[in-house]
Structure formats: C-alpha cells, structure tokens
Amino acid sequence: MKFLRERSDVSARHLSSASDLSLSYISKMEKGQVMPTVEVFAKIVRNLDISDAEIIYLIKNLAEGEADQV
C-alpha cells in the first residue's frame, strides 16, 4: 500500500484525512501490522490513483494472505 500511495504522490497525512482514518492506522497498515477490512480498503483506494486491475490484484493477494494464516 505504501508503494501505491507514494506512486500516487499522496502523503500519509493526506490519505489519513481523506480516508477518515488515523495517521497511526495508515502507518501500521503500511508496515503490515494491521490488515484493512474491505470497507477500509475501499476508502483507501478511492483516494489513490489505482486502476481496476491493480485493485483486483491487491484483493487477490490479500485473500491469499488470509488463507495462508488459517
């Protein structure tokens, strides 16, 4: 997610404000310390310049990561 945010030239502070999420949460998510819910993920991608193909790729990888944890 950090790569996508930086590629979109959006600061963590701006993404936090635009997505109505705490800056701490954005930081933890980018460090892999928390996994966003689908709702939170949707808030984030709406505020970044991410193509539909990238969204599908991210969702697929998130789902596979969750399956690996079971």
ROLO-924830 format. One record per residue: chain; residue number from 1; y, z, x of N, C-alpha, C in turn; residue in one letter. Coordinates in steps of 0.2 Angstrom, whole numbers, plus 2048, in hexadecimal, padded with zeros to 3 digits. Atoms other than C-alpha are relative to their C-alpha. Layout:
BEGIN
+-------+-----+-----+-----+-----+-----+-----+-----+-----+-----+-----+-----+
: chain :   n :  nY :  nZ :  nX : caY : caZ : caX :  cY :  cZ :  cX : res :
+-------+-----+-----+-----+-----+-----+-----+-----+-----+-----+-----+-----+
:     A : NUM :   Y :   Z :   X :   Y :   Z :   X :   Y :   Z :   X :   a :
...
+-------+-----+-----+-----+-----+-----+-----+-----+-----+-----+-----+-----+
// end
This chain:
BEGIN
+-------+-----+-----+-----+-----+-----+-----+-----+-----+-----+-----+-----+
: chain :   n :  nY :  nZ :  nX : caY : caZ : caX :  cY :  cZ :  cX : res :
+-------+-----+-----+-----+-----+-----+-----+-----+-----+-----+-----+-----+
:     A :   1 : 7FA : 800 : 804 : 800 : 800 : 800 : 806 : 800 : 804 :   m :
:     A :   2 : 7FA : 7FF : 7FC : 80C : 804 : 80E : 802 : 7F9 : 803 :   k :
:     A :   3 : 7FE : 807 : 7FE : 80A : 7F2 : 815 : 803 : 7FC : 7FA :   f :
:     A :   4 : 7FD : 803 : 805 : 80E : 7EB : 804 : 807 : 802 : 7FE :   l :
:     A :   5 : 7F9 : 7FD : 801 : 81D : 7F6 : 802 : 805 : 7FD : 805 :   r :
:     A :   6 : 7FB : 803 : 7FA : 824 : 7F1 : 813 : 801 : 7F9 : 800 :   e :
:     A :   7 : 7FF : 807 : 801 : 820 : 7DF : 810 : 805 : 7FE : 7FB :   r :
:     A :   8 : 7FB : 801 : 806 : 82A : 7E0 : 800 : 807 : 802 : 802 :   s :
:     A :   9 : 7FA : 7FD : 7FE : 838 : 7E8 : 80A : 803 : 805 : 7FC :   d :
:     A :  10 : 7FF : 7FB : 805 : 838 : 7F7 : 7FF : 7FF : 807 : 804 :   v :
:     A :  11 : 801 : 7F9 : 7FD : 83B : 809 : 806 : 7FC : 804 : 7FC :   s :
:     A :  12 : 804 : 7FB : 804 : 830 : 817 : 801 : 804 : 803 : 7FB :   a :
:     A :  13 : 7FB : 7FC : 804 : 83F : 820 : 7FA : 801 : 7FB : 7FA :   r :
:     A :  14 : 7FF : 804 : 806 : 843 : 811 : 7EF : 7FA : 7FF : 7FB :   h :
:     A :  15 : 806 : 801 : 804 : 831 : 80E : 7E9 : 7FF : 807 : 7FC :   l :
:     A :  16 : 801 : 7F9 : 803 : 830 : 821 : 7E5 : 805 : 800 : 7FA :   s :
:     A :  17 : 7FB : 7FF : 806 : 840 : 820 : 7DA : 7FE : 7FB : 7FB :   s :
:     A :  18 : 801 : 805 : 805 : 83C : 80F : 7D2 : 7F9 : 801 : 7FC :   a :
:     A :  19 : 807 : 7FE : 803 : 82A : 815 : 7CE : 800 : 806 : 7FD :   s :
:     A :  20 : 800 : 7F9 : 803 : 82F : 826 : 7C8 : 7FA : 804 : 803 :   d :
:     A :  21 : 805 : 7FC : 7FD : 823 : 82E : 7D5 : 804 : 803 : 806 :   l :
:     A :  22 : 7FD : 7FC : 7FB : 827 : 83B : 7E2 : 7FF : 7FC : 807 :   s :
:     A :  23 : 800 : 803 : 7FA : 82B : 835 : 7F4 : 7F9 : 803 : 804 :   l :
:     A :  24 : 806 : 7FD : 7FD : 81D : 841 : 7FA : 7FA : 7FD : 7FD :   s :
:     A :  25 : 806 : 803 : 803 : 810 : 839 : 7EE : 800 : 7F9 : 803 :   y :
:     A :  26 : 800 : 807 : 7FD : 815 : 827 : 7F5 : 7FD : 801 : 807 :   i :
:     A :  27 : 802 : 7FF : 7F9 : 813 : 82E : 807 : 7F8 : 802 : 800 :   s :
:     A :  28 : 807 : 7FE : 800 : 802 : 836 : 803 : 7FB : 7FA : 7FE :   k :
:     A :  29 : 804 : 806 : 802 : 7FC : 826 : 7FA : 7FF : 7FC : 806 :   m :
:     A :  30 : 800 : 804 : 7FB : 801 : 81C : 809 : 7FB : 802 : 806 :   e :
:     A :  31 : 805 : 7FD : 7FB : 7F7 : 828 : 815 : 7F9 : 800 : 7FE :   k :
:     A :  32 : 807 : 7FF : 802 : 7E8 : 827 : 80A : 7FE : 807 : 7FE :   g :
:     A :  33 : 802 : 7F9 : 802 : 7E9 : 839 : 805 : 7FF : 801 : 7F8 :   q :
:     A :  34 : 801 : 800 : 807 : 7EA : 835 : 7F2 : 7FF : 7F9 : 7FE :   v :
:     A :  35 : 802 : 807 : 803 : 7E3 : 827 : 7E8 : 804 : 7FF : 7F9 :   m :
:     A :  36 : 7FC : 801 : 807 : 7EF : 820 : 7DA : 7FB : 7FF : 7FA :   p :
:     A :  37 : 803 : 802 : 807 : 7E9 : 81F : 7C8 : 802 : 7F9 : 7FF :   t :
:     A :  38 : 7FE : 807 : 802 : 7EA : 80E : 7C0 : 807 : 800 : 7FE :   v :
:     A :  39 : 7F9 : 800 : 803 : 7FA : 813 : 7B7 : 805 : 801 : 806 :   e :
:     A :  40 : 7FC : 7FF : 7FA : 802 : 819 : 7C8 : 800 : 7F9 : 804 :   v :
:     A :  41 : 800 : 806 : 7FD : 7FC : 809 : 7D0 : 804 : 7FB : 7FD :   f :
:     A :  42 : 7FC : 805 : 803 : 804 : 7FE : 7C3 : 807 : 802 : 801 :   a :
:     A :  43 : 7F9 : 7FF : 7FF : 814 : 807 : 7C5 : 803 : 7FE : 807 :   k :
:     A :  44 : 7FE : 802 : 7FA : 814 : 804 : 7D7 : 800 : 7F8 : 801 :   i :
:     A :  45 : 800 : 808 : 7FF : 80F : 7F1 : 7D7 : 806 : 7FD : 7FC :   v :
:     A :  46 : 7FA : 803 : 803 : 81D : 7EE : 7CA : 806 : 800 : 804 :   r :
:     A :  47 : 7FA : 800 : 7FC : 829 : 7F3 : 7D7 : 800 : 7FD : 807 :   n :
:     A :  48 : 801 : 803 : 7FA : 822 : 7E9 : 7E5 : 7FF : 7F8 : 7FE :   l :
:     A :  49 : 801 : 807 : 801 : 821 : 7D6 : 7E7 : 7F9 : 7FE : 802 :   d :
:     A :  50 : 807 : 801 : 7FF : 80E : 7D5 : 7E5 : 7FE : 7FB : 7FC :   i :
:     A :  51 : 803 : 806 : 804 : 805 : 7C5 : 7DF : 7FA : 803 : 7FC :   s :
:     A :  52 : 805 : 7FE : 804 : 7F8 : 7C6 : 7D2 : 7F9 : 800 : 804 :   d :
:     A :  53 : 806 : 800 : 7FC : 7EB : 7C2 : 7DF : 7FF : 806 : 804 :   a :
:     A :  54 : 800 : 7FA : 7FC : 7F0 : 7D0 : 7EA : 7FE : 806 : 7FB :   e :
:     A :  55 : 802 : 7FB : 804 : 7EF : 7DC : 7DB : 7F9 : 800 : 7FF :   i :
:     A :  56 : 808 : 801 : 801 : 7DD : 7D6 : 7D7 : 7FD : 803 : 806 :   i :
:     A :  57 : 803 : 7FE : 7FA : 7D9 : 7D9 : 7E9 : 800 : 807 : 801 :   y :
:     A :  58 : 7FF : 7F9 : 7FF : 7E0 : 7EA : 7EA : 7FC : 804 : 7FB :   l :
:     A :  59 : 804 : 7FD : 805 : 7D7 : 7EF : 7DA : 7F9 : 800 : 801 :   i :
:     A :  60 : 807 : 800 : 7FE : 7C7 : 7E9 : 7E0 : 7FE : 804 : 805 :   k :
:     A :  61 : 802 : 7FC : 7FA : 7C8 : 7F2 : 7F0 : 801 : 808 : 7FE :   n :
:     A :  62 : 7FF : 7F9 : 803 : 7CE : 802 : 7E7 : 7F9 : 802 : 7FC :   l :
:     A :  63 : 806 : 7FF : 803 : 7BF : 801 : 7DC : 7FA : 801 : 804 :   a :
:     A :  64 : 805 : 7FF : 7FC : 7B3 : 7FE : 7EA : 800 : 806 : 804 :   e :
:     A :  65 : 7FF : 7FA : 7FD : 7BA : 80D : 7F3 : 7FE : 806 : 7FC :   g :
:     A :  66 : 802 : 7FB : 805 : 7B7 : 818 : 7E4 : 7F9 : 800 : 800 :   e :
:     A :  67 : 808 : 800 : 800 : 7A5 : 812 : 7E3 : 7FD : 802 : 806 :   a :
:     A :  68 : 802 : 7FE : 7FA : 7A3 : 816 : 7F5 : 800 : 808 : 800 :   d :
:     A :  69 : 7FF : 7F9 : 800 : 7A8 : 828 : 7F2 : 7FB : 803 : 7FB :   q :
:     A :  70 : 804 : 7FD : 805 : 79B : 82B : 7E4 : 7F9 : 801 : 803 :   v :
+-------+-----+-----+-----+-----+-----+-----+-----+-----+-----+-----+-----+
// end
